[in-house]
Amino acid sequence: MDYMNGPGRHHLFVPGPVNIPEPVIRAMNRNNEDYRAPAIPALTKSLLEDVKKIFKTTTGTPFMIPTTGTGAWESALTNTLSPGDKVISFLIGQFSLLWIDQQKRLGFDVDVIESEWGKGADLEAMGSKLAADTAHNIKAICIVHNETATGVTNNLATVRRVLDHYNHPALLLVDGVSSICALDFRMDEWGIDVALTGSQKALSLPTGMGIVCASPKALEASKTAKSVRVFFDWNDYLKFYKMGSYWPYTPSIQLLYGLKAALELIFEEGLDNVIARHARLGKATRLAVDAWGLKNCTQGEEWFSDTVTAVVVPPHIDSNEIVKRAWKRYNMSLGLGLNKVAGKVFRIGHLGHLNELQLLGCLAGVEMILKDVGYPIKLGSGVAAAAAYLQNSTPMIPSRI
Ligand SMILES: Cc1ncc(COP(=O)(O)O)c(C=O)c1O
């Protein structure tokens, strides 16, 4: 009985899937419905309008696809590009690596710009490549906004500035899987052509819905893109949007009602307040890590992620042991170190429907585990640093105080 569930609540602190709020769970606890009856198209129509708000777009066209983040990647790529197209992609961690692998397997000519894990995308290198590409052979820039494996957030406004500086027409395709609805994200303002997320991250829903949003330029590109696509073809959706029935195939009724409830919570709190809450929880976590005398995997303040913190452990400690101990002894889930940083880091996910006291509980658990594995820590040091900051900084929902 190594992994028996202990009493009380499980503390889920992986950077997705995240905790599902009770109102969302209740909204999803319902029977199936006929998706061709009038209620579901009406619900879908209003959801399509509402999801645009989380991308901060008025001109984008959203697609809610029964898939995960990986499917959303494929949808973004295959609808806008043709086999052999040259794309620039940044390798900065496990998720950008997986996306690059998908890009290669789909037949694109991927020019990889690699950074040390813990650093952000090398935008100077991108600038040099764009400057040299006077023939405009580069068709797209693919970038993971928030690299969940290392806790690195890239600066998308700068990506757009560099593209504009060289007057380069490449499409900007952005993975916002662990950023949208938690970090500052402005699709229209930053000229993002395709943005995508997955339901199990900051939206705090079950896994199973990939939301992809296409700019008018991306929709135009989809008319000539030659990549083979069937399940992910935006055209099928657009046909059904026109007819007013919205679904080319069967949607998850429960996820649609869950999304409605999740968006209601987000809009009630205010999207910008949600983003500010993540900033506070991110900062509090980093203060705790400092107080423990441990290092953040992220190698520069400008890249600090407010949704996930990857904590580097001393060389004599195996971070996998920390994650295992969290399961076995404390009924808590922390994120493993992945690939290059396996055994070297553990990750604290602080995204989604989460509050200060939940985070402090997690930090207290991490302290006990660190002590268990022989790290010389003063119990309460990180919790105190985080609590002092949280208590003194602006509360998350001013209207409720
Ligand atoms: C940044 C990022 N992109 C893509 C994915 C892949 O998403 P999924 O596992 O839903 O396919 C993840 C998963 O954690 C992720 O963090």
The ligand as a MOL file (V3000), in Angstrom:
LIG
                    3D

  0  0  0     0  0            999 V3000
M  V30 BEGIN CTAB
M  V30 COUNTS 16 16 0 0 0
M  V30 BEGIN ATOM
M  V30 1 C 3.5660 24.5750 -22.1330 0
M  V30 2 C 2.9000 23.2830 -22.4520 0
M  V30 3 N 2.6160 23.0180 -23.7380 0
M  V30 4 C 2.0170 21.8680 -24.0940 0
M  V30 5 C 1.7020 20.9020 -23.1620 0
M  V30 6 C 1.0670 19.6290 -23.6170 0
M  V30 7 O -0.2550 19.6230 -23.2060 0
M  V30 8 P -1.0890 18.2570 -23.0620 0
M  V30 9 O -0.3810 17.4200 -22.0630 0
M  V30 10 O -2.4290 18.7650 -22.6010 0
M  V30 11 O -1.1520 17.6440 -24.4090 0
M  V30 12 C 1.9790 21.1390 -21.8180 0
M  V30 13 C 1.6530 20.1390 -20.8030 0
M  V30 14 O 1.9390 20.2640 -19.6450 0
M  V30 15 C 2.6060 22.3570 -21.4640 0
M  V30 16 O 2.9060 22.6300 -20.1880 0
M  V30 END ATOM
M  V30 BEGIN BOND
M  V30 1 1 1 2
M  V30 2 1 2 3
M  V30 3 2 2 15
M  V30 4 2 3 4
M  V30 5 1 4 5
M  V30 6 1 5 6
M  V30 7 2 5 12
M  V30 8 1 6 7
M  V30 9 1 7 8
M  V30 10 2 8 9
M  V30 11 1 8 10
M  V30 12 1 8 11
M  V30 13 1 12 13
M  V30 14 1 12 15
M  V30 15 2 13 14
M  V30 16 1 15 16
M  V30 END BOND
M  V30 END CTAB
M  END
